[in-house]
Amino acid sequence: MSVLHYVRRSLPTRALMVSLGTVLLATFALGGVASAHGSVVAPASRNYGCFQRWGDDHQAPEMRTKDPMCYQAWRTNPAAMWNWNGLYRENLAGNFRGGIPDGTLCSGGHAENGRYDALDKVGRWVTTPVSNNFRVRLFDQASHGADFIRVYVTRQGFDALKQPLRWSDLELVGQIGNTPASKWDQAGRGVSIDVPASAPGRTGQHIVYTVWQASHQDQAYFLCSDVNFSGGSGKSASVQPETDEGHSASVLDRIVQTVSAWLPST
Ligand SMILES: [Cu+2]
């Protein structure tokens, strides 16, 4: 459930919502994160990876050479990284290929008015080493659960350094069906789940493409993770996302508590 759903449900009067809304806008302007959802944290999605590696110093000059694709992404639109958990589309009714043209898969087909478009850029994205049997870990701050999660990997022969990603480059390598958040693992302020994947015959750099259909409404997430099939351990790293969202949410909790205390009990 998004913060706004929460606010809508929690507050009885419109006037109060308006004034609280002002406070919330100020809070999120400072925190830089608009709402809580999720992403693939291992192997890290492009948006989560750029946030994780550079979020505490995104002006660092060495990013330009060490991590050139994150460098261009931060320069194009820092909001894509502050909102690493917001790369989703609504109401596609399962028509992913229709809604997301080839070459725009990593931005979810220009999701959020193109906020994530820099993630479609072809180039030397930093990779996570994986083995041919690996796990994709999805972190869900909002405890949406999943109608399904599908994990694809580019076919052997795809050149991630030169080719824009197309649907026809992808092969399904793992999936899970309907799994409510109650069946996911507790992780920080949310839940996480590992999806096993098997991509035999892959070597070198590839793109893992994860589609997460969340369960609370027709909301689907599209996440590119850059990997290198170099015979890694096959275990996903233990990742405990630390985010500004946590701060925003706890500030929000305090605001809601304070406002609730002012209200006459009914
Ligand atoms: Cu959501």
Boltz pocket constraint, residues with backbone or C-beta under 6 A from the ligand:
constraints:
  - pocket:
      binder: B
      contacts: [[A, 1], [A, 2], [A, 36], [A, 37], [A, 142], [A, 144], [A, 214], [A, 219]]
      max_distance: 6.0
